[in-house]
Amino acid sequence: MSTPTVIETADRTAAEGSPSRPTGGPVGLLAAQVGAELRQMVRVPEYLVGIVGVPVILYAMFGLSNAGQRLPGGTDVGAMLVASFSAYAVVSLAIFTFGVDVAAERGRGWLRRLRCTPMPMWAYFAAKIAAALLLTVLIYVLVWALAIGAAGVPFEVGPAVRTLGALLVGTVAFAPMGFGLAFLARPKAAAAIGNLLFLPLSFVSGFFTSLSSLPQILRDVAPYLPTYHFGLLVWGGVAPAGDVQRFNGIDPGPAAPQLVWLAATFLLFGALAAWGYARDARRERE
């Protein structure tokens, strides 16, 4: 999906001899670019529906039938599944919005054009993340609305806010994973690689089924995946440790190690994405 940016205005105003950047400094520049990202999504409604609608549909298919069941600590299984499918959506955003879409823009030469404009590239990447954060909030709200409206799942503000915080942390932490895919994979191969990564990560991390029900070899692999620790952090926002363990068969433990895993994921894939971006820019100059 090609992303319009503030550079269309910049190109036009530069030709007329006026300042090429929007006013307001870095904040104004970022706000303008985020607005451009959101307008592009609205202009392609089927794209937006695909991103936002899939987690809602999955909850309608698998969450509503389990809502109303209570875990020993009193947590409704429906609330746990709201967290599960919202976490699934965050990983989807990372791989497809940050990864496949940026790879497509790179393949069409859009990033090459951006580098030739006055707009700093940090605004492009930061706007992608900001737009994804807004989508994360929207998805979470819609899944909760379905859970409450269709199944009467009890809504508690404290756990809901903690869970949303964990989802937003995951959105930022996994953004470099998508950017790394965008710049390390060939543009035409990015979608295939994204699908190869996405479904295994989602299943092995317990977003669709209890971790205790997975084959032993997958249970052994799961603790080495950042999405596994992300899931534990998200579920820990919804329920006490005993309910999380009853829900997926794993003791979540304290949140600190899970946050360390997400921070390490951000740094590792951030370094890979930066290297891939620099390599791509260098090849264009040669």
C-alpha positions in Angstrom: 0.0 0.0 0.0 1.6 3.2 -1.1 1.7 5.8 1.7 1.1 9.5 0.8 3.2 11.8 3.0 3.6 15.5 3.6 6.2 15.5 0.8 3.6 16.1 -1.9 2.9 19.5 -0.2 6.6 19.9 0.3 7.5 19.3 -3.3 4.8 21.8 -4.4 5.8 24.5 -2.0 9.5 24.1 -2.7 8.9 24.7 -6.3 7.1 27.9 -5.4 10.0 29.0 -3.3 8.3 28.7 0.1 9.4 26.6 3.1 9.1 22.9 2.3 8.4 21.5 5.8 5.2 21.8 7.8 5.3 24.2 10.7 5.3 23.1 14.3 8.8 21.5 14.4 9.3 17.8 14.9 5.9 17.4 16.6 4.1 19.1 13.8 6.0 17.1 11.2 5.2 13.8 12.9 1.5 14.8 13.3 1.3 15.6 9.6 2.8 12.3 8.7 0.6 10.3 11.0 -2.4 12.1 9.5 -1.2 11.1 6.0 -0.9 7.4 7.2 -4.4 7.4 8.6 -5.9 9.1 5.6 -4.4 6.5 3.4 -5.9 3.7 5.5 -9.3 5.4 5.3 -9.0 5.7 1.5 -8.6 2.0 1.2 -11.4 0.8 3.6 -10.9 -2.9 2.7 -7.3 -2.7 4.0 -8.5 -1.1 7.2 -11.3 -3.6 7.6 -8.8 -6.5 7.0 -6.5 -5.2 9.8 -9.2 -4.4 12.3 -11.9 -6.9 11.4 -9.9 -10.1 11.6 -9.4 -10.1 15.4 -13.0 -9.2 15.9 -14.2 -12.0 13.7 -11.9 -14.5 15.4 -13.3 -13.4 18.8 -16.8 -13.8 17.4 -15.9 -17.3 16.2 -13.9 -18.6 19.2 -14.3 -16.2 22.0 -18.1 -15.8 22.4 -18.6 -19.5 22.8 -16.2 -19.6 25.8 -17.3 -16.4 27.4 -19.0 -16.8 30.8 -16.7 -19.6 31.9 -14.9 -18.7 35.1 -11.3 -19.5 36.1 -10.6 -20.3 39.8 -9.6 -16.7 40.6 -12.8 -15.4 39.1 -11.5 -14.2 35.7 -13.9 -14.7 32.8 -12.4 -16.7 30.0 -14.0 -14.2 27.6 -11.7 -11.5 29.0 -8.6 -13.7 28.6 -9.6 -14.3 25.0 -10.0 -10.6 24.4 -6.3 -10.3 25.5 -5.3 -13.3 23.3 -6.8 -12.0 20.1 -5.6 -8.4 20.7 -2.1 -9.8 21.2 -2.5 -11.7 17.9 -3.5 -8.4 16.3 -0.3 -6.7 17.6 1.9 -9.3 16.0 -0.1 -9.1 12.8 0.5 -5.3 12.7 4.2 -5.8 13.3 4.7 -8.3 10.5 2.3 -7.0 7.9 1.9 -3.3 8.5 5.6 -2.7 9.4 7.0 -5.5 7.4 5.1 -6.4 4.2 3.7 -2.9 3.5 7.0 -1.2 4.0 8.7 -3.8 1.8 6.1 -3.1 -0.9 6.7 0.6 -0.7 10.5 0.0 -0.9 10.0 -2.2 -3.9 8.0 0.5 -5.7 10.7 3.0 -5.1 8.7 5.1 -2.6 11.4 5.2 0.0 13.9 6.3 -2.6 11.8 9.3 -3.4 11.3 10.1 0.3 15.1 10.2 0.8 15.3 12.9 -1.9 12.9 15.2 0.0 13.4 17.4 3.0 11.4 15.1 5.2 13.6 13.3 7.7 13.2 9.5 7.5 12.6 9.2 11.2 9.2 10.8 10.7 8.2 8.1 8.2 9.1 5.3 10.7 7.7 7.1 13.7 4.4 7.7 11.9 4.1 4.1 11.1 4.5 3.2 14.7 2.1 5.9 15.9 -0.6 4.8 13.4 -0.1 1.2 14.6 -0.6 2.3 18.2 -3.9 3.9 17.3 -4.9 0.8 15.5 -4.0 -1.3 18.5 -6.3 0.8 20.7 -9.1 0.6 18.1 -8.9 -3.2 17.8 -8.8 -3.6 21.6 -11.9 -1.4 22.0 -13.8 -3.2 19.3 -13.0 -6.7 20.6 -14.0 -5.6 24.1 -17.2 -4.0 22.7 -18.1 -7.3 21.1 -17.3 -9.3 24.3 -19.5 -7.0 26.4 -22.3 -6.5 24.0 -22.7 -10.1 22.8 -21.6 -12.1 25.8 -21.8 -9.9 28.8 -18.2 -10.3 29.7 -17.5 -8.3 32.9 -15.3 -5.2 32.2 -12.9 -4.0 34.9 -11.1 -0.8 34.3 -7.9 -1.6 36.1 -7.1 -4.9 34.3 -8.3 -3.5 31.0 -5.9 -0.5 31.3 -3.0 -2.8 32.3 -3.7 -5.0 29.3 -3.9 -2.1 26.9 -0.5 -0.9 28.3 1.0 -4.3 27.6 -0.4 -4.3 24.1 1.0 -0.9 23.3 4.4 -1.9 24.7 4.3 -4.9 22.4 3.4 -2.8 19.4 6.5 -0.7 19.9 8.7 -3.6 20.7 7.8 -5.6 17.6 7.9 -2.7 15.2 11.6 -3.2 14.4 10.9 -6.9 13.7 8.6 -5.7 10.8 11.0 -3.1 9.6 13.8 -5.7 9.7 11.6 -7.9 7.4 11.0 -5.0 5.1 14.7 -4.2 4.6 16.3 -7.7 4.8 13.9 -9.6 2.6 13.3 -9.0 -1.1 10.1 -7.0 -1.6 8.3 -9.7 -3.5 9.2 -12.3 -0.9 8.2 -10.3 2.2 4.6 -11.4 2.2 5.5 -15.1 2.0 8.1 -14.8 4.7 5.6 -12.8 6.8 3.1 -15.6 6.6 5.7 -18.2 7.4 6.6 -16.2 10.6 3.2 -15.0 11.7 1.1 -18.2 12.1 3.8 -20.2 13.9 4.6 -17.3 16.2 0.9 -16.9 17.0 0.2 -20.6 17.6 3.3 -21.4 19.5 2.9 -18.4 21.8 -0.6 -19.6 22.8 -2.8 -16.9 21.2 -5.1 -19.6 19.7 -4.7 -22.5 22.0 -3.5 -23.3 25.5 0.3 -23.7 25.6 -0.2 -26.8 27.7 -2.0 -28.5 24.7 0.9 -28.0 22.3 3.3 -30.8 21.4 6.2 -31.1 23.8 8.7 -29.9 21.2 6.8 -26.7 20.7 6.4 -26.2 24.4 10.2 -26.4 24.6 10.7 -23.9 21.9 8.0 -21.4 23.1 10.1 -19.8 26.0 12.7 -18.7 23.4 10.2 -16.6 21.4 9.5 -13.0 22.2 5.9 -13.4 21.4 5.6 -16.0 24.1 6.7 -13.5 26.7 4.5 -10.8 25.2 1.5 -13.1 25.6 2.4 -13.7 29.3 2.7 -10.0 29.9 -0.7 -9.3 28.2 -2.5 -12.1 30.1 -0.9 -11.0 33.3 -2.6 -7.7 32.9 -6.0 -9.4 32.8 -5.8 -12.0 35.5 -3.8 -13.1 38.6 -1.0 -15.6 38.0 -3.2 -18.6 39.1 -5.8 -17.8 36.5 -3.2 -17.3 33.8 -1.7 -20.7 34.6 -5.1 -22.3 34.6 -5.8 -20.7 31.2 -2.7 -21.7 29.3 -0.8 -24.1 31.6 2.1 -21.7 32.2 3.1 -19.8 35.3 3.6 -16.2 34.0 6.0 -15.2 36.8 6.9 -11.6 37.3 6.5 -9.0 34.6 10.1 -7.8 34.7 11.7 -10.7 32.7 8.9 -10.3 30.1 9.7 -6.6 29.7 13.4 -7.4 29.4 12.5 -9.8 26.6 10.5 -7.2 24.8 13.3 -4.6 25.3 15.9 -7.0 23.9 13.6 -7.8 20.9 13.3 -4.0 20.2 17.1 -3.5 20.4 18.1 -6.6 18.4 15.6 -6.2 15.6 16.2 -2.4 15.7 19.8 -3.0 15.0 19.0 -5.4 12.2 16.5 -3.0 10.7 18.9 -0.1 10.8 21.6 -2.2 9.1 19.2 -3.3 6.4 18.0 0.3 5.9 21.6 1.5 5.6 22.4 -1.2 3.2 19.4 -0.4 1.1 20.3 3.3 1.0 23.9 2.6 0.2 22.9 0.4 -2.8 20.7 3.2 -4.1 23.7 5.6 -4.1 26.0 3.2 -5.9 
